Amino acid sequence: MDVLKRLRDIKWTPRTLAKAVGVGTVALLLLALALALASRVFPEFSYVQERASRVAPVMPERGAAPAMGVDLAGEARGFAARGSAGGVRTGSYPQPVPEGGSVGADAEEFEAQEYSLLFEEPDKEPRCRAVLALKDREEVVFEDAREWERGCAYTFKVARSEAQGILSLLQSFSPKEMSARTYTLQKSFQNIATEEETLKKKLAAIDQTLQDALAAYEELTSLARRTGEARALAEVIDSKVRTLERLTQERVRVVARLSSLARRKEEAQDRLAYTRFRVEVRAVRVFDAARLRDEWHAALRTFVDRANGVLEDMTLRFAFFLLVALQWALYLWVFVWAGKRFWRLLAREWKK
């Protein structure tokens, strides 16, 4: 309240106004100094603003002027544009429809089957060897086999006509859990057929465009030579090279996509021809010395890590805390001392 009363009792003259501006400036400088010191002690207080990068606009390419009565370069550019827009554009492949669901009444003709079995045994070895012995059968094709200390896992496929016999054999081993999955691949085959037909049409269009381009460029080249226009001839040749390169690259991409579709079709047909099995065997024992040893080892490591953390807190981190406390005590003493000196100086100057 004394401060507000003193402010109201001040007689504002040019001299007192200049003093007030000076005091405010000094206060702002001290505040800026304190913030700068805090940002150096704690770098996370500082904030750095990144500028957004600006992308320079790309200037359009300037077209060539007609070189003679017949614009051969323009004809070549127009043909190149038609070649790129006539159904052979890059990235225009139809995307496959997400698989799932069915259309029509023939979905069951495209059914695939999978079985998953889990065994829990006191000793994994006999059961793992019994499952692995299936590898010697002609109708069984193993795709993956893994073994570890406490179990094993196998993935294999069996011809559809022999799948029931293999399933009965595995069920005779008394699995703990068994699950069966039956699903249709009708949508996959439909999508593959649709995309394959589209790509074959696209490939035929590219081949026809290549033939038309070669014939048209031959006519334009002959005309340019007869008229003796070297500049037009150079532009026709340059346009021909670029068009042929673009169409060739597009053809390579379509052929690669067709090869990928062929592989997908083979995989889908393989799932129809074979039944998949996933078998896992786990060693489950009432008294497992190895498991208990591992648990004791893990618990001992946890104890050592936590004890080490407590010792670090009692020594290094506590010493660091004392240093930080001493640092801030020194900063506080400096600010209090400077504040007192500044206040005395300010009071002395104000009385003048």
Contacts in CASP RR format, 6 or more apart in sequence:
PFRMAT RR
TARGET T0000
AUTHOR 0000-0000-0000
METHOD contacts of the structure
MODEL  1
MDVLKRLRDIKWTPRTLAKAVGVGTVALLLLALALALASRVFPEFSYVQE
RASRVAPVMPERGAAPAMGVDLAGEARGFAARGSAGGVRTGSYPQPVPEG
GSVGADAEEFEAQEYSLLFEEPDKEPRCRAVLALKDREEVVFEDAREWER
GCAYTFKVARSEAQGILSLLQSFSPKEMSARTYTLQKSFQNIATEEETLK
KKLAAIDQTLQDALAAYEELTSLARRTGEARALAEVIDSKVRTLERLTQE
RVRVVARLSSLARRKEEAQDRLAYTRFRVEVRAVRVFDAARLRDEWHAAL
RTFVDRANGVLEDMTLRFAFFLLVALQWALYLWVFVWAGKRFWRLLAREW
KK
10 16 0 8 1.000
19 349 0 8 1.000
19 350 0 8 1.000
23 346 0 8 1.000
26 342 0 8 1.000
30 338 0 8 1.000
30 342 0 8 1.000
34 335 0 8 1.000
37 331 0 8 1.000
38 45 0 8 1.000
39 45 0 8 1.000
39 46 0 8 1.000
41 327 0 8 1.000
63 77 0 8 1.000
64 73 0 8 1.000
64 74 0 8 1.000
64 235 0 8 1.000
66 73 0 8 1.000
66 74 0 8 1.000
67 73 0 8 1.000
67 229 0 8 1.000
67 231 0 8 1.000
67 232 0 8 1.000
67 235 0 8 1.000
68 227 0 8 1.000
68 229 0 8 1.000
68 232 0 8 1.000
70 223 0 8 1.000
70 227 0 8 1.000
72 220 0 8 1.000
72 223 0 8 1.000
72 224 0 8 1.000
72 229 0 8 1.000
72 232 0 8 1.000
72 233 0 8 1.000
72 235 0 8 1.000
72 236 0 8 1.000
73 232 0 8 1.000
73 235 0 8 1.000
73 236 0 8 1.000
73 239 0 8 1.000
74 235 0 8 1.000
75 216 0 8 1.000
75 220 0 8 1.000
76 217 0 8 1.000
76 220 0 8 1.000
76 235 0 8 1.000
76 236 0 8 1.000
76 239 0 8 1.000
76 240 0 8 1.000
76 243 0 8 1.000
77 239 0 8 1.000
79 213 0 8 1.000
79 216 0 8 1.000
79 217 0 8 1.000
79 239 0 8 1.000
79 243 0 8 1.000
80 239 0 8 1.000
80 242 0 8 1.000
80 243 0 8 1.000
80 246 0 8 1.000
83 209 0 8 1.000
83 213 0 8 1.000
83 243 0 8 1.000
83 247 0 8 1.000
84 246 0 8 1.000
86 205 0 8 1.000
86 209 0 8 1.000
87 202 0 8 1.000
87 205 0 8 1.000
88 202 0 8 1.000
88 205 0 8 1.000
88 206 0 8 1.000
88 209 0 8 1.000
88 247 0 8 1.000
88 250 0 8 1.000
89 250 0 8 1.000
90 249 0 8 1.000
90 250 0 8 1.000
90 253 0 8 1.000
91 253 0 8 1.000
93 195 0 8 1.000
93 198 0 8 1.000
93 199 0 8 1.000
93 202 0 8 1.000
93 254 0 8 1.000
93 257 0 8 1.000
94 194 0 8 1.000
94 195 0 8 1.000
94 198 0 8 1.000
96 191 0 8 1.000
96 192 0 8 1.000
96 195 0 8 1.000
97 187 0 8 1.000
97 191 0 8 1.000
99 185 0 8 1.000
99 187 0 8 1.000
99 188 0 8 1.000
99 191 0 8 1.000
100 184 0 8 1.000
100 187 0 8 1.000
101 107 0 8 1.000
101 184 0 8 1.000
101 186 0 8 1.000
101 187 0 8 1.000
102 184 0 8 1.000
102 186 0 8 1.000
102 187 0 8 1.000
103 186 0 8 1.000
103 187 0 8 1.000
103 190 0 8 1.000
106 186 0 8 1.000
107 184 0 8 1.000
107 186 0 8 1.000
108 184 0 8 1.000
109 186 0 8 1.000
110 184 0 8 1.000
110 185 0 8 1.000
110 186 0 8 1.000
110 188 0 8 1.000
110 189 0 8 1.000
110 272 0 8 1.000
111 182 0 8 1.000
111 183 0 8 1.000
111 184 0 8 1.000
111 185 0 8 1.000
111 272 0 8 1.000
112 182 0 8 1.000
112 183 0 8 1.000
112 184 0 8 1.000
112 185 0 8 1.000
112 271 0 8 1.000
112 272 0 8 1.000
112 275 0 8 1.000
112 276 0 8 1.000
113 160 0 8 1.000
113 163 0 8 1.000
113 180 0 8 1.000
113 181 0 8 1.000
113 182 0 8 1.000
113 275 0 8 1.000
113 276 0 8 1.000
114 180 0 8 1.000
114 181 0 8 1.000
114 182 0 8 1.000
114 275 0 8 1.000
114 276 0 8 1.000
114 277 0 8 1.000
114 278 0 8 1.000
115 167 0 8 1.000
115 170 0 8 1.000
115 178 0 8 1.000
115 179 0 8 1.000
115 180 0 8 1.000
115 181 0 8 1.000
115 275 0 8 1.000
115 276 0 8 1.000
115 277 0 8 1.000
115 278 0 8 1.000
116 177 0 8 1.000
116 178 0 8 1.000
116 179 0 8 1.000
116 180 0 8 1.000
116 181 0 8 1.000
116 277 0 8 1.000
116 278 0 8 1.000
116 279 0 8 1.000
116 280 0 8 1.000
117 170 0 8 1.000
117 175 0 8 1.000
117 177 0 8 1.000
117 178 0 8 1.000
117 277 0 8 1.000
117 278 0 8 1.000
117 279 0 8 1.000
117 280 0 8 1.000
118 175 0 8 1.000
118 176 0 8 1.000
118 177 0 8 1.000
118 178 0 8 1.000
118 280 0 8 1.000
118 282 0 8 1.000
119 127 0 8 1.000
119 173 0 8 1.000
119 174 0 8 1.000
119 175 0 8 1.000
119 176 0 8 1.000
119 279 0 8 1.000
119 280 0 8 1.000
119 281 0 8 1.000
119 282 0 8 1.000
120 176 0 8 1.000
120 281 0 8 1.000
120 282 0 8 1.000
120 284 0 8 1.000
121 127 0 8 1.000
121 281 0 8 1.000
121 282 0 8 1.000
121 283 0 8 1.000
121 284 0 8 1.000
122 283 0 8 1.000
122 284 0 8 1.000
122 285 0 8 1.000
123 283 0 8 1.000
124 150 0 8 1.000
124 151 0 8 1.000
124 152 0 8 1.000
124 281 0 8 1.000
124 282 0 8 1.000
124 283 0 8 1.000
127 173 0 8 1.000
127 281 0 8 1.000
128 147 0 8 1.000
128 151 0 8 1.000
128 152 0 8 1.000
128 281 0 8 1.000
130 173 0 8 1.000
131 152 0 8 1.000
131 154 0 8 1.000
131 170 0 8 1.000
131 279 0 8 1.000
131 281 0 8 1.000
132 145 0 8 1.000
132 152 0 8 1.000
132 154 0 8 1.000
134 140 0 8 1.000
134 142 0 8 1.000
134 156 0 8 1.000
134 166 0 8 1.000
134 169 0 8 1.000
135 142 0 8 1.000
135 156 0 8 1.000
139 158 0 8 1.000
139 159 0 8 1.000
139 161 0 8 1.000
139 162 0 8 1.000
139 166 0 8 1.000
140 156 0 8 1.000
140 157 0 8 1.000
140 158 0 8 1.000
140 162 0 8 1.000
140 166 0 8 1.000
141 156 0 8 1.000
141 157 0 8 1.000
141 158 0 8 1.000
141 274 0 8 1.000
142 154 0 8 1.000
142 155 0 8 1.000
142 156 0 8 1.000
143 155 0 8 1.000
143 156 0 8 1.000
143 157 0 8 1.000
144 153 0 8 1.000
144 154 0 8 1.000
144 155 0 8 1.000
144 156 0 8 1.000
145 152 0 8 1.000
145 153 0 8 1.000
145 154 0 8 1.000
145 155 0 8 1.000
146 152 0 8 1.000
146 153 0 8 1.000
146 154 0 8 1.000
147 153 0 8 1.000
149 283 0 8 1.000
149 290 0 8 1.000
150 282 0 8 1.000
150 283 0 8 1.000
150 290 0 8 1.000
150 291 0 8 1.000
151 280 0 8 1.000
151 281 0 8 1.000
151 282 0 8 1.000
151 283 0 8 1.000
152 280 0 8 1.000
152 281 0 8 1.000
153 278 0 8 1.000
153 279 0 8 1.000
153 280 0 8 1.000
153 281 0 8 1.000
154 277 0 8 1.000
154 278 0 8 1.000
154 279 0 8 1.000
154 280 0 8 1.000
155 276 0 8 1.000
155 277 0 8 1.000
155 278 0 8 1.000
155 279 0 8 1.000
156 276 0 8 1.000
156 277 0 8 1.000
156 279 0 8 1.000
157 270 0 8 1.000
157 274 0 8 1.000
157 275 0 8 1.000
157 276 0 8 1.000
157 277 0 8 1.000
158 166 0 8 1.000
158 274 0 8 1.000
158 275 0 8 1.000
158 277 0 8 1.000
159 273 0 8 1.000
159 274 0 8 1.000
159 275 0 8 1.000
160 272 0 8 1.000
160 273 0 8 1.000
160 274 0 8 1.000
160 275 0 8 1.000
163 274 0 8 1.000
163 275 0 8 1.000
166 277 0 8 1.000
167 277 0 8 1.000
170 277 0 8 1.000
170 279 0 8 1.000
171 178 0 8 1.000
185 268 0 8 1.000
185 271 0 8 1.000
185 272 0 8 1.000
188 264 0 8 1.000
188 268 0 8 1.000
189 265 0 8 1.000
189 268 0 8 1.000
192 261 0 8 1.000
192 264 0 8 1.000
192 265 0 8 1.000
192 268 0 8 1.000
195 261 0 8 1.000
196 258 0 8 1.000
196 261 0 8 1.000
196 265 0 8 1.000
199 254 0 8 1.000
199 257 0 8 1.000
199 258 0 8 1.000
199 261 0 8 1.000
200 258 0 8 1.000
202 254 0 8 1.000
203 251 0 8 1.000
203 254 0 8 1.000
203 255 0 8 1.000
203 258 0 8 1.000
206 247 0 8 1.000
206 250 0 8 1.000
206 251 0 8 1.000
206 254 0 8 1.000
207 251 0 8 1.000
209 247 0 8 1.000
210 244 0 8 1.000
210 247 0 8 1.000
210 248 0 8 1.000
210 251 0 8 1.000
213 240 0 8 1.000
213 243 0 8 1.000
213 244 0 8 1.000
213 247 0 8 1.000
214 244 0 8 1.000
217 236 0 8 1.000
217 239 0 8 1.000
217 240 0 8 1.000
217 243 0 8 1.000
220 236 0 8 1.000
221 233 0 8 1.000
221 236 0 8 1.000
221 237 0 8 1.000
221 240 0 8 1.000
224 232 0 8 1.000
224 233 0 8 1.000
224 236 0 8 1.000
225 233 0 8 1.000
285 291 0 8 1.000
END
